[in-house]
Amino acid sequence: MSDDHTRVQEFFTVRAADWDRRFPDDGPAYAAAVADLGLREGDRVLDAGCGTGRALTPLRAAVGPSGVVVGADLTPAMLEAAVRAGRSRDGHLLLADVTALPLRAESLDAVFGAGLISHLPDPADNLRELARVVRPGGLLALFHPIGRAALAARQGRRITEDDLRAEPTLRPLLAASGWHLTSYVDEDDRFLALAVREA
């Protein structure tokens, strides 16, 4: 396992047990972001870096009983928290590295990634891996329940334009990874970038 992966696991392992209690009001923001993704009944969707599975319930509601919902995370403690919260009823939980997914090429209709991009060790390669498992024309949502400026303030740092989520940085990064950015919202109460997988 790389040092990046070890750091991610260590960071989330110690926070897993109280993650949902730390952010109790995020549910509506997750539901709104999933709605904006525009999933349909029967779609197959991956929650990449699913953590405690807060997106699994709205994803299941969006794709219905005939759809497939998979939540993949690198940190066992986060997946255990998802099970304790009862979210494993809404999707299949998979202990997996989203930078090397054990999924067939073009097997999904969409990927949802909450807070994901800042934890990717090689964003261009890793976004390419997400494109690999999504069919041409499929969708990607990069989401955070608060915007870049609000998150920087919460973390005691300044917002910068070289942030991976800044539109001038994100747009070419996605394009180089097989995605076309179609929508970009960065407000105090949410960050949502939507992209389509190019053919």
SEMARFI-403173 format. One record per atom (N, C-alpha, C): residue number from 1; atom name; x, y, z; residue in three letters. Coordinates in nm, 2 decimals, m for minus. Example, Ala and Ser with C-alpha at 12.3 -4.5 7.8 and 13.67 -1.06 7.14 Angstrom:
BEGIN
   i at     c1     c2     c3  aa
   1  N   1.32  m0.57   0.78 Ala
   1 CA   1.23  m0.45   0.78 Ala
   1  C   1.32  m0.33   0.78 Ala
   2  N   1.28  m0.22   0.71 Ser
   2 CA   1.37  m0.11   0.71 Ser
   2  C   1.29   0.00   0.79 Ser
***
This chain:
BEGIN
   i at     c1     c2     c3  aa
   1  N   0.09  m0.12   0.00 Met
   1 CA   0.00   0.00   0.00 Met
   1  C   0.09   0.12   0.00 Met
   2  N   0.05   0.22  m0.08 Ser
   2 CA   0.13   0.34  m0.09 Ser
   2  C   0.12   0.43   0.04 Ser
   3  N   0.22   0.52   0.06 Asp
   3 CA   0.21   0.61   0.17 Asp
   3  C   0.08   0.69   0.17 Asp
   4  N   0.04   0.74   0.05 Asp
   4 CA  m0.09   0.81   0.03 Asp
   4  C  m0.21   0.73   0.09 Asp
   5  N  m0.21   0.61   0.05 His
   5 CA  m0.32   0.52   0.09 His
   5  C  m0.32   0.50   0.25 His
   6  N  m0.20   0.48   0.30 Thr
   6 CA  m0.18   0.46   0.44 Thr
   6  C  m0.23   0.59   0.52 Thr
   7  N  m0.19   0.70   0.47 Arg
   7 CA  m0.23   0.83   0.53 Arg
   7  C  m0.39   0.85   0.53 Arg
   8  N  m0.45   0.81   0.41 Val
   8 CA  m0.59   0.82   0.40 Val
   8  C  m0.66   0.73   0.50 Val
   9  N  m0.61   0.60   0.51 Gln
   9 CA  m0.67   0.51   0.60 Gln
   9  C  m0.66   0.55   0.75 Gln
  10  N  m0.54   0.60   0.78 Glu
  10 CA  m0.52   0.65   0.92 Glu
  10  C  m0.61   0.77   0.95 Glu
  11  N  m0.62   0.86   0.86 Phe
  11 CA  m0.70   0.98   0.88 Phe
  11  C  m0.85   0.94   0.91 Phe
  12  N  m0.90   0.85   0.82 Phe
  12 CA  m1.04   0.82   0.83 Phe
  12  C  m1.07   0.71   0.94 Phe
  13  N  m0.97   0.63   0.97 Thr
  13 CA  m1.00   0.52   1.07 Thr
  13  C  m1.03   0.59   1.21 Thr
  14  N  m0.95   0.69   1.25 Val
  14 CA  m0.97   0.75   1.38 Val
  14  C  m1.09   0.83   1.38 Val
  15  N  m1.15   0.87   1.27 Arg
  15 CA  m1.27   0.95   1.26 Arg
  15  C  m1.40   0.88   1.23 Arg
  16  N  m1.39   0.75   1.20 Ala
  16 CA  m1.50   0.68   1.15 Ala
  16  C  m1.62   0.67   1.25 Ala
  17  N  m1.59   0.64   1.37 Ala
  17 CA  m1.69   0.61   1.47 Ala
  17  C  m1.78   0.73   1.49 Ala
  18  N  m1.73   0.86   1.49 Asp
  18 CA  m1.81   0.97   1.51 Asp
  18  C  m1.83   1.06   1.39 Asp
  19  N  m1.80   1.01   1.27 Trp
  19 CA  m1.81   1.09   1.15 Trp
  19  C  m1.95   1.14   1.13 Trp
  20  N  m2.05   1.06   1.14 Asp
  20 CA  m2.19   1.11   1.11 Asp
  20  C  m2.23   1.21   1.22 Asp
  21  N  m2.19   1.19   1.34 Arg
  21 CA  m2.23   1.28   1.45 Arg
  21  C  m2.16   1.42   1.43 Arg
  22  N  m2.04   1.42   1.37 Arg
  22 CA  m1.97   1.55   1.34 Arg
  22  C  m2.05   1.63   1.23 Arg
  23  N  m2.12   1.56   1.14 Phe
  23 CA  m2.18   1.63   1.03 Phe
  23  C  m2.33   1.58   1.01 Phe
  24  N  m2.41   1.61   1.12 Pro
  24 CA  m2.54   1.56   1.12 Pro
  24  C  m2.64   1.62   1.02 Pro
  25  N  m2.61   1.74   0.97 Asp
  25 CA  m2.70   1.81   0.89 Asp
  25  C  m2.68   1.80   0.74 Asp
  26  N  m2.59   1.71   0.70 Asp
  26 CA  m2.55   1.70   0.55 Asp
  26  C  m2.65   1.62   0.47 Asp
  27  N  m2.74   1.55   0.53 Gly
  27 CA  m2.83   1.46   0.45 Gly
  27  C  m2.90   1.53   0.34 Gly
  28  N  m2.97   1.65   0.36 Pro
  28 CA  m3.03   1.71   0.25 Pro
  28  C  m2.94   1.75   0.13 Pro
  29  N  m2.82   1.79   0.17 Ala
  29 CA  m2.72   1.83   0.06 Ala
  29  C  m2.68   1.71  m0.02 Ala
  30  N  m2.67   1.59   0.04 Tyr
  30 CA  m2.64   1.47  m0.03 Tyr
  30  C  m2.76   1.44  m0.13 Tyr
  31  N  m2.88   1.44  m0.07 Ala
  31 CA  m3.00   1.41  m0.15 Ala
  31  C  m3.01   1.51  m0.27 Ala
  32  N  m2.98   1.63  m0.25 Ala
  32 CA  m2.99   1.73  m0.36 Ala
  32  C  m2.89   1.70  m0.47 Ala
  33  N  m2.76   1.67  m0.43 Ala
  33 CA  m2.66   1.64  m0.52 Ala
  33  C  m2.69   1.52  m0.60 Ala
  34  N  m2.74   1.41  m0.54 Val
  34 CA  m2.78   1.29  m0.61 Val
  34  C  m2.89   1.32  m0.71 Val
  35  N  m2.99   1.41  m0.67 Ala
  35 CA  m3.10   1.45  m0.76 Ala
  35  C  m3.04   1.52  m0.88 Ala
  36  N  m2.94   1.61  m0.86 Asp
  36 CA  m2.88   1.68  m0.97 Asp
  36  C  m2.80   1.59  m1.07 Asp
  37  N  m2.76   1.47  m1.02 Leu
  37 CA  m2.69   1.38  m1.10 Leu
  37  C  m2.78   1.32  m1.21 Leu
  38  N  m2.91   1.32  m1.19 Gly
  38 CA  m3.01   1.28  m1.29 Gly
  38  C  m3.01   1.13  m1.32 Gly
  39  N  m2.99   1.05  m1.21 Leu
  39 CA  m3.00   0.90  m1.23 Leu
  39  C  m3.14   0.86  m1.27 Leu
  40  N  m3.15   0.74  m1.33 Arg
  40 CA  m3.28   0.69  m1.37 Arg
  40  C  m3.30   0.55  m1.31 Arg
  41  N  m3.42   0.51  m1.30 Glu
  41 CA  m3.46   0.37  m1.25 Glu
  41  C  m3.37   0.27  m1.33 Glu
  42  N  m3.31   0.18  m1.26 Gly
  42 CA  m3.23   0.07  m1.32 Gly
  42  C  m3.09   0.11  m1.34 Gly
  43  N  m3.05   0.23  m1.32 Asp
  43 CA  m2.91   0.27  m1.34 Asp
  43  C  m2.81   0.19  m1.24 Asp
  44  N  m2.69   0.18  m1.28 Arg
  44 CA  m2.58   0.12  m1.20 Arg
  44  C  m2.49   0.23  m1.16 Arg
  45  N  m2.47   0.25  m1.03 Val
  45 CA  m2.39   0.37  m0.98 Val
  45  C  m2.30   0.33  m0.87 Val
  46  N  m2.18   0.39  m0.87 Leu
  46 CA  m2.08   0.37  m0.77 Leu
  46  C  m2.07   0.49  m0.68 Leu
  47  N  m2.07   0.48  m0.55 Asp
  47 CA  m2.03   0.58  m0.46 Asp
  47  C  m1.88   0.56  m0.42 Asp
  48  N  m1.80   0.63  m0.49 Ala
  48 CA  m1.65   0.62  m0.48 Ala
  48  C  m1.60   0.69  m0.36 Ala
  49  N  m1.53   0.61  m0.27 Gly
  49 CA  m1.49   0.67  m0.14 Gly
  49  C  m1.61   0.70  m0.05 Gly
  50  N  m1.70   0.60  m0.04 Cys
  50 CA  m1.83   0.62   0.02 Cys
  50  C  m1.83   0.65   0.17 Cys
  51  N  m1.72   0.62   0.24 Gly
  51 CA  m1.71   0.65   0.38 Gly
  51  C  m1.82   0.58   0.46 Gly
  52  N  m1.90   0.65   0.53 Thr
  52 CA  m2.00   0.59   0.61 Thr
  52  C  m2.13   0.57   0.53 Thr
  53  N  m2.13   0.59   0.40 Gly
  53 CA  m2.24   0.56   0.32 Gly
  53  C  m2.35   0.66   0.32 Gly
  54  N  m2.32   0.78   0.34 Arg
  54 CA  m2.43   0.88   0.35 Arg
  54  C  m2.50   0.90   0.22 Arg
  55  N  m2.44   0.87   0.11 Ala
  55 CA  m2.50   0.89  m0.02 Ala
  55  C  m2.58   0.77  m0.07 Ala
  56  N  m2.56   0.65   0.00 Leu
  56 CA  m2.62   0.53  m0.05 Leu
  56  C  m2.78   0.53  m0.05 Leu
  57  N  m2.84   0.59   0.05 Thr
  57 CA  m2.98   0.59   0.06 Thr
  57  C  m3.04   0.68  m0.05 Thr
  58  N  m2.99   0.80  m0.08 Pro
  58 CA  m3.05   0.87  m0.19 Pro
  58  C  m3.01   0.81  m0.33 Pro
  59  N  m2.90   0.75  m0.34 Leu
  59 CA  m2.86   0.68  m0.46 Leu
  59  C  m2.96   0.56  m0.49 Leu
  60  N  m2.99   0.49  m0.38 Arg
  60 CA  m3.09   0.37  m0.40 Arg
  60  C  m3.22   0.43  m0.44 Arg
  61  N  m3.27   0.54  m0.37 Ala
  61 CA  m3.40   0.59  m0.41 Ala
  61  C  m3.40   0.64  m0.56 Ala
  62  N  m3.29   0.69  m0.60 Ala
  62 CA  m3.28   0.74  m0.74 Ala
  62  C  m3.28   0.62  m0.84 Ala
  63  N  m3.22   0.51  m0.82 Val
  63 CA  m3.21   0.40  m0.92 Val
  63  C  m3.32   0.30  m0.89 Val
  64  N  m3.38   0.30  m0.78 Gly
  64 CA  m3.49   0.21  m0.75 Gly
  64  C  m3.44   0.07  m0.72 Gly
  65  N  m3.54  m0.02  m0.70 Pro
  65 CA  m3.50  m0.16  m0.67 Pro
  65  C  m3.43  m0.24  m0.78 Pro
  66  N  m3.45  m0.19  m0.91 Ser
  66 CA  m3.39  m0.26  m1.02 Ser
  66  C  m3.25  m0.21  m1.05 Ser
  67  N  m3.21  m0.10  m0.98 Gly
  67 CA  m3.08  m0.05  m1.00 Gly
  67  C  m2.97  m0.12  m0.92 Gly
  68  N  m2.85  m0.08  m0.94 Val
  68 CA  m2.74  m0.13  m0.86 Val
  68  C  m2.66  m0.02  m0.80 Val
  69  N  m2.64  m0.03  m0.67 Val
  69 CA  m2.57   0.07  m0.59 Val
  69  C  m2.45   0.00  m0.53 Val
  70  N  m2.33   0.05  m0.55 Val
  70 CA  m2.21   0.00  m0.49 Val
  70  C  m2.14   0.11  m0.42 Val
  71  N  m2.10   0.09  m0.29 Gly
  71 CA  m2.02   0.19  m0.22 Gly
  71  C  m1.88   0.13  m0.19 Gly
  72  N  m1.78   0.19  m0.24 Ala
  72 CA  m1.64   0.14  m0.23 Ala
  72  C  m1.56   0.24  m0.14 Ala
  73  N  m1.49   0.18  m0.05 Asp
  73 CA  m1.40   0.27   0.03 Asp
  73  C  m1.28   0.19   0.07 Asp
  74  N  m1.17   0.26   0.09 Leu
  74 CA  m1.04   0.21   0.13 Leu
  74  C  m1.03   0.17   0.28 Leu
  75  N  m1.11   0.23   0.36 Thr
  75 CA  m1.10   0.22   0.51 Thr
  75  C  m1.20   0.13   0.57 Thr
  76  N  m1.16   0.02   0.62 Pro
  76 CA  m1.26  m0.08   0.68 Pro
  76  C  m1.34  m0.01   0.79 Pro
  77  N  m1.29   0.07   0.87 Ala
  77 CA  m1.37   0.14   0.98 Ala
  77  C  m1.48   0.22   0.92 Ala
  78  N  m1.46   0.28   0.81 Met
  78 CA  m1.57   0.36   0.75 Met
  78  C  m1.68   0.27   0.70 Met
  79  N  m1.65   0.16   0.64 Leu
  79 CA  m1.75   0.06   0.59 Leu
  79  C  m1.82   0.00   0.71 Leu
  80  N  m1.75  m0.03   0.82 Glu
  80 CA  m1.81  m0.08   0.94 Glu
  80  C  m1.91   0.02   1.00 Glu
  81  N  m1.88   0.15   0.99 Ala
  81 CA  m1.97   0.25   1.04 Ala
  81  C  m2.10   0.26   0.95 Ala
  82  N  m2.08   0.24   0.82 Ala
  82 CA  m2.19   0.23   0.72 Ala
  82  C  m2.28   0.12   0.76 Ala
  83  N  m2.23   0.00   0.79 Val
  83 CA  m2.31  m0.11   0.83 Val
  83  C  m2.38  m0.08   0.96 Val
  84  N  m2.32  m0.03   1.06 Arg
  84 CA  m2.38   0.00   1.18 Arg
  84  C  m2.50   0.10   1.16 Arg
  85  N  m2.48   0.19   1.07 Ala
  85 CA  m2.59   0.29   1.04 Ala
  85  C  m2.70   0.23   0.95 Ala
  86  N  m2.69   0.11   0.91 Gly
  86 CA  m2.79   0.04   0.84 Gly
  86  C  m2.79   0.07   0.69 Gly
  87  N  m2.69   0.14   0.64 Arg
  87 CA  m2.68   0.18   0.50 Arg
  87  C  m2.64   0.07   0.41 Arg
  88  N  m2.60  m0.05   0.46 Ser
  88 CA  m2.57  m0.16   0.37 Ser
  88  C  m2.69  m0.22   0.31 Ser
  89  N  m2.81  m0.18   0.36 Arg
  89 CA  m2.94  m0.22   0.30 Arg
  89  C  m2.96  m0.15   0.16 Arg
  90  N  m2.89  m0.04   0.15 Asp
  90 CA  m2.92   0.04   0.02 Asp
  90  C  m2.81   0.02  m0.09 Asp
  91  N  m2.70  m0.05  m0.05 Gly
  91 CA  m2.60  m0.07  m0.15 Gly
  91  C  m2.50  m0.18  m0.11 Gly
  92  N  m2.43  m0.23  m0.21 His
  92 CA  m2.33  m0.33  m0.18 His
  92  C  m2.21  m0.26  m0.13 His
  93  N  m2.15  m0.29  m0.02 Leu
  93 CA  m2.03  m0.23   0.03 Leu
  93  C  m1.91  m0.31  m0.01 Leu
  94  N  m1.81  m0.24  m0.06 Leu
  94 CA  m1.69  m0.30  m0.12 Leu
  94  C  m1.56  m0.24  m0.06 Leu
  95  N  m1.48  m0.32   0.01 Leu
  95 CA  m1.35  m0.27   0.05 Leu
  95  C  m1.26  m0.27  m0.07 Leu
  96  N  m1.24  m0.15  m0.12 Ala
  96 CA  m1.16  m0.14  m0.25 Ala
  96  C  m1.10   0.00  m0.26 Ala
  97  N  m0.99   0.01  m0.33 Asp
  97 CA  m0.92   0.13  m0.37 Asp
  97  C  m0.98   0.19  m0.49 Asp
  98  N  m1.04   0.31  m0.49 Val
  98 CA  m1.10   0.36  m0.61 Val
  98  C  m1.00   0.40  m0.71 Val
  99  N  m0.87   0.39  m0.68 Thr
  99 CA  m0.77   0.41  m0.79 Thr
  99  C  m0.74   0.29  m0.87 Thr
 100  N  m0.79   0.17  m0.83 Ala
 100 CA  m0.78   0.05  m0.90 Ala
 100  C  m0.90  m0.04  m0.87 Ala
 101  N  m1.01  m0.01  m0.93 Leu
 101 CA  m1.14  m0.07  m0.89 Leu
 101  C  m1.15  m0.21  m0.95 Leu
 102  N  m1.20  m0.31  m0.87 Pro
 102 CA  m1.22  m0.44  m0.92 Pro
 102  C  m1.36  m0.45  m1.00 Pro
 103  N  m1.38  m0.36  m1.09 Leu
 103 CA  m1.50  m0.36  m1.17 Leu
 103  C  m1.47  m0.37  m1.32 Leu
 104  N  m1.56  m0.42  m1.40 Arg
 104 CA  m1.54  m0.43  m1.54 Arg
 104  C  m1.55  m0.29  m1.61 Arg
 105  N  m1.48  m0.28  m1.72 Ala
 105 CA  m1.48  m0.16  m1.79 Ala
 105  C  m1.62  m0.13  m1.84 Ala
 106  N  m1.67   0.00  m1.83 Glu
 106 CA  m1.80   0.04  m1.88 Glu
 106  C  m1.91  m0.03  m1.82 Glu
 107  N  m1.90  m0.07  m1.69 Ser
 107 CA  m2.00  m0.15  m1.63 Ser
 107  C  m2.10  m0.06  m1.55 Ser
 108  N  m2.07   0.07  m1.54 Leu
 108 CA  m2.16   0.16  m1.46 Leu
 108  C  m2.21   0.27  m1.54 Leu
 109  N  m2.32   0.33  m1.49 Asp
 109 CA  m2.38   0.45  m1.56 Asp
 109  C  m2.34   0.58  m1.49 Asp
 110  N  m2.29   0.57  m1.37 Ala
 110 CA  m2.25   0.69  m1.30 Ala
 110  C  m2.16   0.66  m1.18 Ala
 111  N  m2.08   0.77  m1.14 Val
 111 CA  m2.00   0.76  m1.02 Val
 111  C  m2.03   0.89  m0.94 Val
 112  N  m2.05   0.87  m0.81 Phe
 112 CA  m2.07   0.98  m0.72 Phe
 112  C  m1.95   0.98  m0.63 Phe
 113  N  m1.89   1.10  m0.61 Gly
 113 CA  m1.77   1.11  m0.52 Gly
 113  C  m1.78   1.22  m0.43 Gly
 114  N  m1.82   1.20  m0.31 Ala
 114 CA  m1.83   1.31  m0.20 Ala
 114  C  m1.70   1.32  m0.13 Ala
 115  N  m1.64   1.45  m0.14 Gly
 115 CA  m1.51   1.47  m0.07 Gly
 115  C  m1.40   1.39  m0.13 Gly
 116  N  m1.41   1.33  m0.24 Leu
 116 CA  m1.32   1.24  m0.29 Leu
 116  C  m1.19   1.30  m0.35 Leu
 117  N  m1.20   1.40  m0.43 Ile
 117 CA  m1.09   1.44  m0.52 Ile
 117  C  m0.97   1.48  m0.44 Ile
 118  N  m0.99   1.54  m0.32 Ser
 118 CA  m0.87   1.59  m0.24 Ser
 118  C  m0.80   1.48  m0.18 Ser
 119  N  m0.85   1.35  m0.18 His
 119 CA  m0.78   1.24  m0.12 His
 119  C  m0.72   1.15  m0.23 His
 120  N  m0.73   1.18  m0.35 Leu
 120 CA  m0.68   1.10  m0.46 Leu
 120  C  m0.52   1.12  m0.47 Leu
 121  N  m0.44   1.02  m0.47 Pro
 121 CA  m0.30   1.04  m0.48 Pro
 121  C  m0.25   1.09  m0.61 Pro
 122  N  m0.32   1.05  m0.72 Asp
 122 CA  m0.28   1.09  m0.85 Asp
 122  C  m0.41   1.13  m0.93 Asp
 123  N  m0.46   1.25  m0.91 Pro
 123 CA  m0.60   1.28  m0.95 Pro
 123  C  m0.62   1.25  m1.10 Pro
 124  N  m0.53   1.28  m1.19 Ala
 124 CA  m0.55   1.26  m1.33 Ala
 124  C  m0.57   1.11  m1.36 Ala
 125  N  m0.47   1.03  m1.31 Asp
 125 CA  m0.48   0.88  m1.33 Asp
 125  C  m0.61   0.83  m1.26 Asp
 126  N  m0.64   0.87  m1.14 Asn
 126 CA  m0.75   0.82  m1.06 Asn
 126  C  m0.88   0.85  m1.12 Asn
 127  N  m0.90   0.97  m1.18 Leu
 127 CA  m1.02   1.01  m1.25 Leu
 127  C  m1.03   0.93  m1.38 Leu
 128  N  m0.92   0.89  m1.44 Arg
 128 CA  m0.92   0.81  m1.56 Arg
 128  C  m0.97   0.67  m1.52 Arg
 129  N  m0.93   0.62  m1.40 Glu
 129 CA  m0.98   0.49  m1.36 Glu
 129  C  m1.13   0.50  m1.34 Glu
 130  N  m1.19   0.61  m1.29 Leu
 130 CA  m1.33   0.62  m1.27 Leu
 130  C  m1.40   0.62  m1.41 Leu
 131  N  m1.33   0.69  m1.51 Ala
 131 CA  m1.39   0.69  m1.64 Ala
 131  C  m1.39   0.55  m1.70 Ala
 132  N  m1.29   0.47  m1.67 Arg
 132 CA  m1.28   0.33  m1.72 Arg
 132  C  m1.40   0.25  m1.69 Arg
 133  N  m1.45   0.27  m1.57 Val
 133 CA  m1.57   0.18  m1.53 Val
 133  C  m1.70   0.24  m1.56 Val
 134  N  m1.71   0.35  m1.63 Val
 134 CA  m1.83   0.42  m1.66 Val
 134  C  m1.85   0.41  m1.82 Val
 135  N  m1.97   0.38  m1.86 Arg
 135 CA  m2.00   0.37  m2.00 Arg
 135  C  m1.98   0.51  m2.07 Arg
 136  N  m1.95   0.52  m2.20 Pro
 136 CA  m1.95   0.65  m2.27 Pro
 136  C  m2.09   0.72  m2.25 Pro
 137  N  m2.08   0.84  m2.22 Gly
 137 CA  m2.21   0.92  m2.19 Gly
 137  C  m2.25   0.91  m2.04 Gly
 138  N  m2.18   0.82  m1.96 Gly
 138 CA  m2.21   0.81  m1.82 Gly
 138  C  m2.17   0.94  m1.75 Gly
 139  N  m2.20   0.94  m1.62 Leu
 139 CA  m2.19   1.06  m1.54 Leu
 139  C  m2.10   1.05  m1.42 Leu
 140  N  m2.04   1.16  m1.38 Leu
 140 CA  m1.96   1.18  m1.26 Leu
 140  C  m2.01   1.30  m1.19 Leu
 141  N  m2.03   1.28  m1.06 Ala
 141 CA  m2.05   1.39  m0.97 Ala
 141  C  m1.95   1.40  m0.86 Ala
 142  N  m1.87   1.51  m0.86 Leu
 142 CA  m1.78   1.54  m0.75 Leu
 142  C  m1.85   1.64  m0.66 Leu
 143  N  m1.87   1.60  m0.53 Phe
 143 CA  m1.95   1.68  m0.44 Phe
 143  C  m1.89   1.70  m0.31 Phe
 144  N  m1.92   1.81  m0.25 His
 144 CA  m1.89   1.84  m0.11 His
 144  C  m2.01   1.91  m0.05 His
 145  N  m2.05   1.88   0.07 Pro
 145 CA  m2.17   1.95   0.13 Pro
 145  C  m2.15   2.10   0.17 Pro
 146  N  m2.02   2.15   0.16 Ile
 146 CA  m2.00   2.29   0.17 Ile
 146  C  m1.90   2.33   0.06 Ile
 147  N  m1.90   2.46   0.02 Gly
 147 CA  m1.82   2.51  m0.09 Gly
 147  C  m1.67   2.52  m0.05 Gly
 148  N  m1.59   2.55  m0.14 Arg
 148 CA  m1.45   2.56  m0.12 Arg
 148  C  m1.41   2.67  m0.02 Arg
 149  N  m1.47   2.78  m0.02 Ala
 149 CA  m1.44   2.89   0.07 Ala
 149  C  m1.48   2.85   0.21 Ala
 150  N  m1.60   2.80   0.23 Ala
 150 CA  m1.65   2.76   0.36 Ala
 150  C  m1.56   2.64   0.42 Ala
 151  N  m1.52   2.55   0.33 Leu
 151 CA  m1.44   2.44   0.38 Leu
 151  C  m1.30   2.49   0.42 Leu
 152  N  m1.24   2.58   0.34 Ala
 152 CA  m1.11   2.64   0.38 Ala
 152  C  m1.12   2.71   0.51 Ala
 153  N  m1.23   2.79   0.53 Ala
 153 CA  m1.24   2.86   0.66 Ala
 153  C  m1.26   2.76   0.78 Ala
 154  N  m1.33   2.65   0.76 Arg
 154 CA  m1.35   2.55   0.86 Arg
 154  C  m1.21   2.49   0.90 Arg
 155  N  m1.13   2.47   0.80 Gln
 155 CA  m1.00   2.41   0.82 Gln
 155  C  m0.89   2.51   0.86 Gln
 156  N  m0.92   2.64   0.87 Gly
 156 CA  m0.83   2.74   0.90 Gly
 156  C  m0.72   2.77   0.80 Gly
 157  N  m0.76   2.76   0.67 Arg
 157 CA  m0.67   2.79   0.57 Arg
 157  C  m0.73   2.88   0.47 Arg
 158  N  m0.65   2.93   0.37 Arg
 158 CA  m0.70   3.03   0.27 Arg
 158  C  m0.74   2.95   0.15 Arg
 159  N  m0.84   3.00   0.08 Ile
 159 CA  m0.87   2.93  m0.05 Ile
 159  C  m0.77   2.98  m0.16 Ile
 160  N  m0.73   2.88  m0.24 Thr
 160 CA  m0.64   2.91  m0.35 Thr
 160  C  m0.69   2.87  m0.48 Thr
 161  N  m0.64   2.93  m0.59 Glu
 161 CA  m0.69   2.90  m0.72 Glu
 161  C  m0.62   2.77  m0.77 Glu
 162  N  m0.52   2.72  m0.71 Asp
 162 CA  m0.46   2.59  m0.75 Asp
 162  C  m0.53   2.47  m0.68 Asp
 163  N  m0.63   2.50  m0.60 Asp
 163 CA  m0.71   2.39  m0.54 Asp
 163  C  m0.76   2.30  m0.65 Asp
 164  N  m0.76   2.17  m0.63 Leu
 164 CA  m0.81   2.08  m0.74 Leu
 164  C  m0.95   2.11  m0.77 Leu
 165  N  m1.03   2.16  m0.68 Arg
 165 CA  m1.17   2.19  m0.71 Arg
 165  C  m1.20   2.32  m0.77 Arg
 166  N  m1.10   2.41  m0.78 Ala
 166 CA  m1.12   2.54  m0.85 Ala
 166  C  m1.15   2.51  m1.00 Ala
 167  N  m1.25   2.57  m1.06 Glu
 167 CA  m1.29   2.54  m1.19 Glu
 167  C  m1.17   2.55  m1.29 Glu
 168  N  m1.09   2.65  m1.29 Pro
 168 CA  m0.98   2.66  m1.39 Pro
 168  C  m0.88   2.54  m1.38 Pro
 169  N  m0.87   2.47  m1.26 Thr
 169 CA  m0.79   2.36  m1.24 Thr
 169  C  m0.86   2.23  m1.28 Thr
 170  N  m0.99   2.22  m1.23 Leu
 170 CA  m1.07   2.10  m1.24 Leu
 170  C  m1.11   2.07  m1.39 Leu
 171  N  m1.15   2.17  m1.46 Arg
 171 CA  m1.19   2.15  m1.60 Arg
 171  C  m1.09   2.08  m1.69 Arg
 172  N  m0.96   2.13  m1.69 Pro
 172 CA  m0.86   2.06  m1.77 Pro
 172  C  m0.82   1.92  m1.71 Pro
 173  N  m0.83   1.91  m1.58 Leu
 173 CA  m0.80   1.78  m1.52 Leu
 173  C  m0.90   1.68  m1.56 Leu
 174  N  m1.02   1.71  m1.56 Leu
 174 CA  m1.13   1.62  m1.60 Leu
 174  C  m1.11   1.59  m1.75 Leu
 175  N  m1.09   1.69  m1.83 Ala
 175 CA  m1.08   1.67  m1.98 Ala
 175  C  m0.96   1.57  m2.01 Ala
 176  N  m0.85   1.59  m1.94 Ala
 176 CA  m0.74   1.50  m1.96 Ala
 176  C  m0.76   1.36  m1.91 Ala
 177  N  m0.87   1.34  m1.83 Ser
 177 CA  m0.90   1.21  m1.77 Ser
 177  C  m1.02   1.14  m1.84 Ser
 178  N  m1.07   1.20  m1.95 Gly
 178 CA  m1.18   1.13  m2.02 Gly
 178  C  m1.32   1.19  m1.98 Gly
 179  N  m1.33   1.30  m1.91 Trp
 179 CA  m1.45   1.36  m1.87 Trp
 179  C  m1.47   1.50  m1.93 Trp
 180  N  m1.59   1.54  m1.95 His
 180 CA  m1.63   1.67  m2.00 His
 180  C  m1.71   1.74  m1.89 His
 181  N  m1.66   1.84  m1.83 Leu
 181 CA  m1.73   1.92  m1.72 Leu
 181  C  m1.86   1.98  m1.78 Leu
 182  N  m1.97   1.96  m1.73 Thr
 182 CA  m2.10   2.01  m1.78 Thr
 182  C  m2.16   2.11  m1.69 Thr
 183  N  m2.13   2.11  m1.56 Ser
 183 CA  m2.19   2.20  m1.46 Ser
 183  C  m2.10   2.21  m1.35 Ser
 184  N  m2.09   2.34  m1.29 Tyr
 184 CA  m2.00   2.36  m1.18 Tyr
 184  C  m2.06   2.46  m1.09 Tyr
 185  N  m2.08   2.42  m0.96 Val
 185 CA  m2.14   2.51  m0.86 Val
 185  C  m2.05   2.51  m0.74 Val
 186  N  m2.01   2.63  m0.70 Asp
 186 CA  m1.92   2.64  m0.58 Asp
 186  C  m1.98   2.75  m0.49 Asp
 187  N  m2.07   2.72  m0.40 Glu
 187 CA  m2.14   2.81  m0.31 Glu
 187  C  m2.11   2.78  m0.17 Glu
 188  N  m2.14   2.87  m0.08 Asp
 188 CA  m2.11   2.84   0.06 Asp
 188  C  m2.17   2.70   0.11 Asp
 189  N  m2.29   2.67   0.06 Asp
 189 CA  m2.36   2.55   0.12 Asp
 189  C  m2.34   2.43   0.03 Asp
 190  N  m2.26   2.43  m0.08 Arg
 190 CA  m2.23   2.31  m0.15 Arg
 190  C  m2.13   2.34  m0.27 Arg
 191  N  m2.06   2.23  m0.30 Phe
 191 CA  m1.98   2.22  m0.42 Phe
 191  C  m2.03   2.10  m0.50 Phe
 192  N  m2.05   2.12  m0.63 Leu
 192 CA  m2.09   2.01  m0.71 Leu
 192  C  m2.04   2.04  m0.85 Leu
 193  N  m1.96   1.95  m0.90 Ala
 193 CA  m1.91   1.95  m1.04 Ala
 193  C  m1.97   1.82  m1.11 Ala
 194  N  m2.04   1.84  m1.22 Leu
 194 CA  m2.09   1.73  m1.29 Leu
 194  C  m2.02   1.72  m1.42 Leu
 195  N  m1.99   1.59  m1.46 Ala
 195 CA  m1.92   1.57  m1.58 Ala
 195  C  m1.98   1.45  m1.66 Ala
 196  N  m1.95   1.44  m1.79 Val
 196 CA  m2.00   1.33  m1.87 Val
 196  C  m1.88   1.26  m1.92 Val
 197  N  m1.88   1.13  m1.92 Arg
 197 CA  m1.77   1.05  m1.97 Arg
 197  C  m1.77   1.05  m2.13 Arg
 198  N  m1.66   1.10  m2.18 Glu
 198 CA  m1.65   1.11  m2.33 Glu
 198  C  m1.63   0.97  m2.39 Glu
 199  N  m1.67   0.96  m2.52 Ala
 199 CA  m1.67   0.84  m2.59 Ala
 199  C  m1.52   0.80  m2.62 Ala
***
